[in-house]
Amino acid sequence: MAAMKPRTGDGPLEVAKEGRGIVLRMPIEGGGRLVVEMTADEAASLGVAIRDCAEVPFE
């Protein structure tokens, strides 16, 4: 049986290394947060995809 983890609730955007993976916690409309665990390679690919999106403003 899977371990029951507490709900993350509302909070800021967070990215942290936890165990062997990288965990992204992103606030969503309507409350709560989307939680995604990924490998370092997947996180790097996500970063490239976001950076390459022409609609994302960077300073």
N, CA, C and O atoms as a GROMACS GRO file, in nm:
protein
  236
    1MET      N    1   0.085  -0.118   0.000
    1MET     CA    2   0.000   0.000   0.000
    1MET      C    3   0.089   0.124   0.000
    1MET      O    4   0.189   0.129   0.071
    2ALA      N    5   0.052   0.222  -0.078
    2ALA     CA    6   0.131   0.345  -0.088
    2ALA      C    7   0.121   0.424   0.042
    2ALA      O    8   0.019   0.422   0.110
    3ALA      N    9   0.229   0.494   0.074
    3ALA     CA   10   0.230   0.579   0.193
    3ALA      C   11   0.140   0.699   0.171
    3ALA      O   12   0.140   0.759   0.064
    4MET      N   13   0.065   0.734   0.272
    4MET     CA   14  -0.022   0.851   0.264
    4MET      C   15   0.061   0.973   0.300
    4MET      O   16   0.122   0.977   0.407
    5LYS      N   17   0.063   1.071   0.214
    5LYS     CA   18   0.137   1.195   0.240
    5LYS      C   19   0.038   1.307   0.262
    5LYS      O   20  -0.070   1.308   0.201
    6PRO      N   21   0.072   1.403   0.346
    6PRO     CA   22  -0.021   1.514   0.368
    6PRO      C   23  -0.036   1.597   0.241
    6PRO      O   24   0.056   1.605   0.160
    7ARG      N   25  -0.152   1.658   0.225
    7ARG     CA   26  -0.173   1.747   0.112
    7ARG      C   27  -0.079   1.866   0.123
    7ARG      O   28  -0.045   1.910   0.233
    8THR      N   29  -0.038   1.917   0.009
    8THR     CA   30   0.058   2.027   0.010
    8THR      C   31  -0.006   2.161   0.040
    8THR      O   32   0.063   2.252   0.085
    9GLY      N   33  -0.136   2.176   0.018
    9GLY     CA   34  -0.201   2.304   0.043
    9GLY      C   35  -0.153   2.411  -0.053
    9GLY      O   36  -0.086   2.382  -0.152
   10ASP      N   37  -0.188   2.535  -0.022
   10ASP     CA   38  -0.143   2.647  -0.103
   10ASP      C   39   0.000   2.682  -0.065
   10ASP      O   40   0.045   2.650   0.045
   11GLY      N   41   0.068   2.747  -0.153
   11GLY     CA   42   0.203   2.790  -0.123
   11GLY      C   43   0.270   2.845  -0.247
   11GLY      O   44   0.210   2.848  -0.354
   12PRO      N   45   0.394   2.887  -0.231
   12PRO     CA   46   0.468   2.944  -0.344
   12PRO      C   47   0.516   2.837  -0.441
   12PRO      O   48   0.512   2.718  -0.411
   13LEU      N   49   0.562   2.882  -0.557
   13LEU     CA   50   0.627   2.794  -0.652
   13LEU      C   51   0.755   2.744  -0.589
   13LEU      O   52   0.836   2.823  -0.540
   14GLU      N   53   0.775   2.614  -0.589
   14GLU     CA   54   0.896   2.555  -0.531
   14GLU      C   55   0.951   2.448  -0.623
   14GLU      O   56   0.876   2.375  -0.689
   15VAL      N   57   1.082   2.438  -0.628
   15VAL     CA   58   1.150   2.328  -0.695
   15VAL      C   59   1.259   2.283  -0.600
   15VAL      O   60   1.342   2.363  -0.558
   16ALA      N   61   1.260   2.153  -0.566
   16ALA     CA   62   1.358   2.104  -0.469
   16ALA      C   63   1.399   1.962  -0.505
   16ALA      O   64   1.321   1.884  -0.561
   17LYS      N   65   1.524   1.929  -0.471
   17LYS     CA   66   1.571   1.791  -0.486
   17LYS      C   67   1.525   1.715  -0.363
   17LYS      O   68   1.557   1.752  -0.250
   18GLU      N   69   1.452   1.609  -0.385
   18GLU     CA   70   1.403   1.526  -0.276
   18GLU      C   71   1.434   1.381  -0.310
   18GLU      O   72   1.380   1.326  -0.406
   19GLY      N   73   1.520   1.322  -0.232
   19GLY     CA   74   1.561   1.184  -0.262
   19GLY      C   75   1.635   1.179  -0.394
   19GLY      O   76   1.731   1.253  -0.414
   20ARG      N   77   1.591   1.092  -0.483
   20ARG     CA   78   1.657   1.077  -0.613
   20ARG      C   79   1.593   1.160  -0.722
   20ARG      O   80   1.641   1.160  -0.835
   21GLY      N   81   1.486   1.232  -0.690
   21GLY     CA   82   1.415   1.310  -0.791
   21GLY      C   83   1.411   1.458  -0.761
   21GLY      O   84   1.458   1.502  -0.656
   22ILE      N   85   1.356   1.533  -0.854
   22ILE     CA   86   1.334   1.676  -0.839
   22ILE      C   87   1.184   1.697  -0.834
   22ILE      O   88   1.111   1.647  -0.920
   23VAL      N   89   1.139   1.770  -0.732
   23VAL     CA   90   0.995   1.789  -0.712
   23VAL      C   91   0.959   1.934  -0.740
   23VAL      O   92   1.018   2.026  -0.684
   24LEU      N   93   0.860   1.954  -0.827
   24LEU     CA   94   0.806   2.085  -0.861
   24LEU      C   95   0.670   2.098  -0.794
   24LEU      O   96   0.583   2.013  -0.812
   25ARG      N   97   0.652   2.204  -0.717
   25ARG     CA   98   0.521   2.234  -0.656
   25ARG      C   99   0.477   2.369  -0.710
   25ARG      O  100   0.537   2.472  -0.679
   26MET      N  101   0.371   2.369  -0.790
   26MET     CA  102   0.327   2.490  -0.858
   26MET      C  103   0.184   2.524  -0.816
   26MET      O  104   0.095   2.440  -0.828
   27PRO      N  105   0.161   2.648  -0.766
   27PRO     CA  106   0.025   2.688  -0.730
   27PRO      C  107  -0.066   2.686  -0.853
   27PRO      O  108  -0.023   2.720  -0.963
   28ILE      N  109  -0.191   2.647  -0.833
   28ILE     CA  110  -0.287   2.644  -0.943
   28ILE      C  111  -0.410   2.727  -0.907
   28ILE      O  112  -0.441   2.748  -0.790
   29GLU      N  113  -0.480   2.773  -1.011
   29GLU     CA  114  -0.602   2.851  -0.989
   29GLU      C  115  -0.703   2.766  -0.914
   29GLU      O  116  -0.716   2.646  -0.938
   30GLY      N  117  -0.774   2.830  -0.822
   30GLY     CA  118  -0.874   2.759  -0.745
   30GLY      C  119  -0.820   2.700  -0.617
   30GLY      O  120  -0.894   2.637  -0.540
   31GLY      N  121  -0.691   2.719  -0.592
   31GLY     CA  122  -0.630   2.669  -0.470
   31GLY      C  123  -0.554   2.539  -0.491
   31GLY      O  124  -0.576   2.467  -0.588
   32GLY      N  125  -0.467   2.512  -0.400
   32GLY     CA  126  -0.386   2.391  -0.406
   32GLY      C  127  -0.264   2.410  -0.495
   32GLY      O  128  -0.241   2.517  -0.550
   33ARG      N  129  -0.188   2.304  -0.507
   33ARG     CA  130  -0.069   2.306  -0.591
   33ARG      C  131  -0.059   2.177  -0.671
   33ARG      O  132  -0.099   2.070  -0.626
   34LEU      N  133  -0.006   2.190  -0.791
   34LEU     CA  134   0.027   2.076  -0.875
   34LEU      C  135   0.164   2.029  -0.831
   34LEU      O  136   0.258   2.108  -0.826
   35VAL      N  137   0.178   1.900  -0.800
   35VAL     CA  138   0.306   1.846  -0.756
   35VAL      C  139   0.352   1.743  -0.858
   35VAL      O  140   0.279   1.648  -0.888
   36VAL      N  141   0.473   1.763  -0.913
   36VAL     CA  142   0.528   1.674  -1.014
   36VAL      C  143   0.669   1.635  -0.972
   36VAL      O  144   0.751   1.721  -0.939
   37GLU      N  145   0.697   1.504  -0.972
   37GLU     CA  146   0.832   1.456  -0.945
   37GLU      C  147   0.893   1.411  -1.077
   37GLU      O  148   0.828   1.342  -1.155
   38MET      N  149   1.017   1.451  -1.101
   38MET     CA  150   1.084   1.418  -1.227
   38MET      C  151   1.231   1.391  -1.204
   38MET      O  152   1.286   1.421  -1.098
   39THR      N  153   1.295   1.334  -1.304
   39THR     CA  154   1.439   1.312  -1.299
   39THR      C  155   1.511   1.442  -1.335
   39THR      O  156   1.449   1.537  -1.383
   40ALA      N  157   1.641   1.445  -1.312
   40ALA     CA  158   1.720   1.563  -1.348
   40ALA      C  159   1.715   1.588  -1.499
   40ALA      O  160   1.708   1.704  -1.541
   41ASP      N  161   1.718   1.483  -1.579
   41ASP     CA  162   1.710   1.499  -1.725
   41ASP      C  163   1.575   1.557  -1.767
   41ASP      O  164   1.570   1.643  -1.856
   42GLU      N  165   1.468   1.511  -1.705
   42GLU     CA  166   1.336   1.564  -1.736
   42GLU      C  167   1.324   1.711  -1.695
   42GLU      O  168   1.264   1.791  -1.766
   43ALA      N  169   1.382   1.746  -1.580
   43ALA     CA  170   1.380   1.886  -1.534
   43ALA      C  171   1.457   1.974  -1.631
   43ALA      O  172   1.414   2.086  -1.662
   44ALA      N  173   1.572   1.926  -1.680
   44ALA     CA  174   1.651   2.002  -1.776
   44ALA      C  175   1.573   2.022  -1.906
   44ALA      O  176   1.574   2.131  -1.963
   45SER      N  177   1.505   1.918  -1.952
   45SER     CA  178   1.424   1.928  -2.074
   45SER      C  179   1.309   2.027  -2.056
   45SER      O  180   1.277   2.102  -2.147
   46LEU      N  181   1.248   2.026  -1.938
   46LEU     CA  182   1.140   2.121  -1.909
   46LEU      C  183   1.194   2.263  -1.911
   46LEU      O  184   1.130   2.353  -1.965
   47GLY      N  185   1.311   2.285  -1.852
   47GLY     CA  186   1.372   2.418  -1.852
   47GLY      C  187   1.400   2.468  -1.993
   47GLY      O  188   1.375   2.585  -2.022
   48VAL      N  189   1.450   2.382  -2.079
   48VAL     CA  190   1.477   2.419  -2.218
   48VAL      C  191   1.347   2.453  -2.290
   48VAL      O  192   1.340   2.551  -2.364
   49ALA      N  193   1.244   2.372  -2.268
   49ALA     CA  194   1.115   2.396  -2.334
   49ALA      C  195   1.055   2.529  -2.291
   49ALA      O  196   1.000   2.602  -2.374
   50ILE      N  197   1.066   2.562  -2.163
   50ILE     CA  198   1.014   2.690  -2.114
   50ILE      C  199   1.097   2.805  -2.170
   50ILE      O  200   1.041   2.906  -2.215
   51ARG      N  201   1.228   2.791  -2.168
   51ARG     CA  202   1.316   2.897  -2.220
   51ARG      C  203   1.292   2.921  -2.369
   51ARG      O  204   1.301   3.035  -2.415
   52ASP      N  205   1.263   2.816  -2.444
   52ASP     CA  206   1.243   2.829  -2.588
   52ASP      C  207   1.105   2.880  -2.628
   52ASP      O  208   1.081   2.911  -2.744
   53CYS      N  209   1.014   2.889  -2.532
   53CYS     CA  210   0.879   2.939  -2.561
   53CYS      C  211   0.886   3.090  -2.583
   53CYS      O  212   0.926   3.165  -2.494
   54ALA      N  213   0.846   3.135  -2.701
   54ALA     CA  214   0.856   3.277  -2.736
   54ALA      C  215   0.766   3.365  -2.650
   54ALA      O  216   0.793   3.484  -2.638
   55GLU      N  217   0.662   3.310  -2.592
   55GLU     CA  218   0.566   3.389  -2.514
   55GLU      C  219   0.608   3.410  -2.368
   55GLU      O  220   0.543   3.484  -2.296
   56VAL      N  221   0.717   3.345  -2.325
   56VAL     CA  222   0.761   3.358  -2.185
   56VAL      C  223   0.856   3.476  -2.174
   56VAL      O  224   0.962   3.476  -2.236
   57PRO      N  225   0.819   3.578  -2.094
   57PRO     CA  226   0.907   3.694  -2.079
   57PRO      C  227   1.023   3.663  -1.984
   57PRO      O  228   1.001   3.614  -1.873
   58PHE      N  229   1.143   3.692  -2.026
   58PHE     CA  230   1.261   3.678  -1.941
   58PHE      C  231   1.326   3.814  -1.926
   58PHE      O  232   1.322   3.896  -2.018
   59GLU      N  233   1.384   3.838  -1.812
   59GLU     CA  234   1.451   3.967  -1.788
   59GLU      C  235   1.592   3.964  -1.839
   59GLU      O  236   1.664   4.063  -1.827
   0.00000   0.00000   0.00000
